Every structure is written in C-alpha cells, then in structure tokens.
C-alpha cells in the first residue's frame, strides 16, 4: 500500500497525485513510468513519472480521468492509499550531450514532457517548449514549463489562450528560421506526434516520440504494448517508451488503440453507476 500525500486538480479532467514511494523515487529518471492499481480489483494503469523527489521519497503522477480505472484512482483522497505502485519501468529519456532541444507536448502529454524539459534544463541544455491544448480551460503546468524553458510557446485549438493553432505551426517556423535543434522530443496524442514527425522529417531533425500503447504487465510478457518500429516489433514497456519517430508505424498504433473502445466505454459506464451508488 502506498500513501497519497498530495492530490490536486490541474483542470476538470486531469489530476495530480504525489505518492509516498521512497524506493521508486530513489531510482526514477525522466521518461520512465510506473504501473498503478488504485484498489485490489482495479485494472493496471501505466503512468509516466511526472516528478520525483528522492529526498522526500515521493513520486508524482498526473492522469486524465477517461475510464473506469482512472475514475477509481481519482475517487481516492489525500491521506488514503493506492494498492499497487510498481516501478520505475521503461528506459529513461536519452538526453546526454544535447545542447539545443525543442520539447513538444500536447494535452495531458505535457505531464510527461515536463520532467524531460526539466532534466534537459538541469544539464544546461537550451530548451524551447511548445505545448498545445484544445482550449484555455485545459491548460496545465504552465508555470512549471516557464521555469525550465528558455522560450515557451502555448497553442490552443480555438485561440482562447496563447496562439491559435496546432503545435506543428510554431515548430516549423522555428526550424525554418534556423533554430538548429539537435533533437525534437514530442509527447502527446498519437495523431499529434505523427504530424510533428511529418513536420520535422523533411528537415531531417531527429525526432523522439514517447509511446503509451495498451499495456498490462510492463515487463514485455503480455505483448499488449507491441509496436512496429523500423519494420520490427518492439515493446513499449521494455524497449521504450521512447522511439525514433521516423521509424514508428503510427497508423498501426492508432488502429490498435481503438480495439477496446467499446469495452472501455462499458467499463466506464459501470464505474459511473457504482460511484453514484457509493455517494447515495
């Protein structure tokens, strides 16, 4: 059992939790993830480590409330306990030697992009941040990004905050203007990462994407997180989650991501009904 020492709402659909997990906090690095179960009978949810504090022995996770598992997790209160919290899993993001990097985040993916941007800044890298959201109400972690980015550009689909448009617009402008990025690191919805890669590939700017497919055990045993990368099968949990964006088959990944949509909708409805009964 792992204690929830802090919980806060970042926006109406996104929650941050700080979990007491000293052994994980001691070993965690930017880009790695954990697998969490809210209760004994909950599903296993992979979540990227948003922040870790080895001295305090805590690990922060940020999640979007989209299904039954995240609804159960969000129902827990500060001071209560999650049943399982396993990690750190996956490979850390490779940042050594990078001098000039653009970090591109989209939506809740910004929670994954932030620790990477912070780690880059800590080693003296010049960091340009581009983060995008559907609208002003969904913006998260702006202050944290400003603290670790030499330049931060915020985009919103409807123009209600920052600049109107998608993240690829300022990215291409920067590249055309001679930004000379060593690397672009992008984290967010699959469709967003696909188009970031389409933007950078003509300019041959190395682009790393963080993949978060369906995952069960987190050790490569179940095969649920398999991807096609460079024509070969890879497993996000042990080979990633970071991959060369030029080699990822995004269309296959997006198709696989929709396979359990009906099941997920049914599970969410059942959990909604259960939570209503508990409140009553």
RAKA-V781237 format. One record per backbone hydrogen bond with DSSP energy under -0.5 kcal/mol. NH is the residue of the N-H (numbers start at 0). CO is the residue of the C=O. E is the energy in kcal/mol with one decimal. If there is no record, write none. Layout:
BEGIN
nh-><NH,NH>
co-><CO,CO>
e-><E,E>
END
This chain:
BEGIN
nh-><1,3,4,4,5,7,9,9,10,13,14,15,16,17,18,18,19,20,20,24,25,26,26,27,31,32,33,34,35,36,41,44,44,46,48,49,49,50,52,56,57,58,59,60,61,62,64,65,70,71,72,73,74,75,75,78,79,81,82,82,83,85,88,90,92,94,97,100,101,102,102,103,103,104,104,105,106,108,109,110,111,112,113,114,115,116,117,118,119,120,121,122,122,123,124,125,126,127,127,128,128,129,130,131,132,137,138,144,145,146,147,147,148,149,150,152,154,155,156,157,158,162,164,168,169,170,171,172,173,174,175,176,177,178,181,182,183,184,185,185,186,192,193,194,195,196,197,198,199,200,201,202,203,204,205,207,208,209,210,210,225,226,228,228,229,231,233,235,235,237,238,239,239,242,244,244,246,247,247,248,249,252,253,254,255,256,257,257,258,260,263,264,265,266,267,268,269,270,271,272,273,274,275,276,277,278,279>
co-><81,79,2,17,17,15,7,13,13,10,62,7,60,5,16,58,2,18,56,20,21,22,23,23,28,88,46,85,44,83,38,35,42,33,31,47,59,59,57,52,52,18,50,16,47,14,12,63,66,67,68,69,70,71,72,3,76,1,36,37,36,34,32,239,29,92,94,125,182,100,127,101,184,102,129,186,131,105,106,107,108,108,109,110,111,112,113,114,115,116,117,118,119,120,119,98,124,100,125,126,150,102,152,104,154,134,135,140,141,142,143,144,144,126,126,128,130,162,132,133,155,153,155,165,165,166,167,168,169,170,171,172,174,173,99,99,205,101,183,207,103,188,189,190,191,192,193,194,195,196,197,199,200,199,203,183,242,185,208,240,222,233,226,231,246,228,226,224,233,234,234,234,235,208,206,242,243,243,244,227,247,248,249,250,251,252,253,254,255,257,259,260,261,262,263,264,265,266,267,268,269,270,271,272,273,274,275>
e-><-2.4,-3.2,-0.9,-2.3,-1.3,-2.4,-0.6,-2.3,-1.6,-1.2,-2.5,-3.0,-2.7,-2.7,-0.6,-3.5,-2.9,-0.9,-1.9,-2.6,-1.8,-0.8,-0.8,-2.0,-1.9,-2.2,-2.8,-2.2,-2.6,-1.9,-1.7,-2.5,-0.5,-2.6,-2.4,-0.5,-2.4,-1.2,-2.7,-1.8,-1.7,-2.5,-3.3,-2.9,-0.6,-2.4,-2.9,-1.3,-2.0,-2.3,-2.1,-2.4,-1.1,-0.5,-1.3,-3.1,-2.3,-2.7,-1.1,-0.8,-2.0,-2.8,-3.3,-2.9,-2.6,-0.8,-1.9,-2.7,-2.0,-0.5,-2.7,-0.6,-2.9,-0.6,-2.4,-1.8,-3.1,-2.0,-2.0,-1.7,-1.0,-2.0,-2.2,-0.6,-0.7,-2.4,-2.7,-2.1,-2.3,-2.4,-2.2,-1.1,-0.6,-1.6,-2.3,-2.6,-0.5,-2.5,-0.5,-0.6,-3.3,-2.6,-2.5,-2.1,-2.0,-1.4,-1.4,-2.1,-2.5,-1.6,-0.7,-0.9,-1.2,-2.3,-1.4,-2.9,-2.8,-2.6,-1.9,-1.3,-0.7,-2.8,-2.2,-1.5,-0.6,-1.4,-2.3,-1.8,-2.5,-2.2,-2.7,-2.0,-1.5,-2.2,-3.1,-1.0,-2.6,-2.6,-0.5,-2.8,-2.6,-2.4,-2.6,-1.7,-2.0,-2.3,-1.9,-1.4,-2.2,-2.6,-0.6,-1.1,-1.7,-1.6,-0.7,-2.9,-2.7,-1.4,-0.6,-3.0,-1.3,-2.9,-0.7,-3.1,-2.8,-1.5,-2.9,-1.7,-0.5,-0.9,-3.1,-0.8,-0.7,-2.4,-3.1,-0.6,-1.8,-0.7,-0.5,-2.3,-1.3,-1.8,-2.7,-2.0,-2.5,-1.7,-0.5,-1.2,-1.2,-1.6,-2.7,-2.1,-2.0,-2.4,-2.4,-2.1,-2.2,-2.2,-2.5,-2.1,-2.0,-2.7,-2.0,-1.8,-1.9,-1.9,-2.2>
END
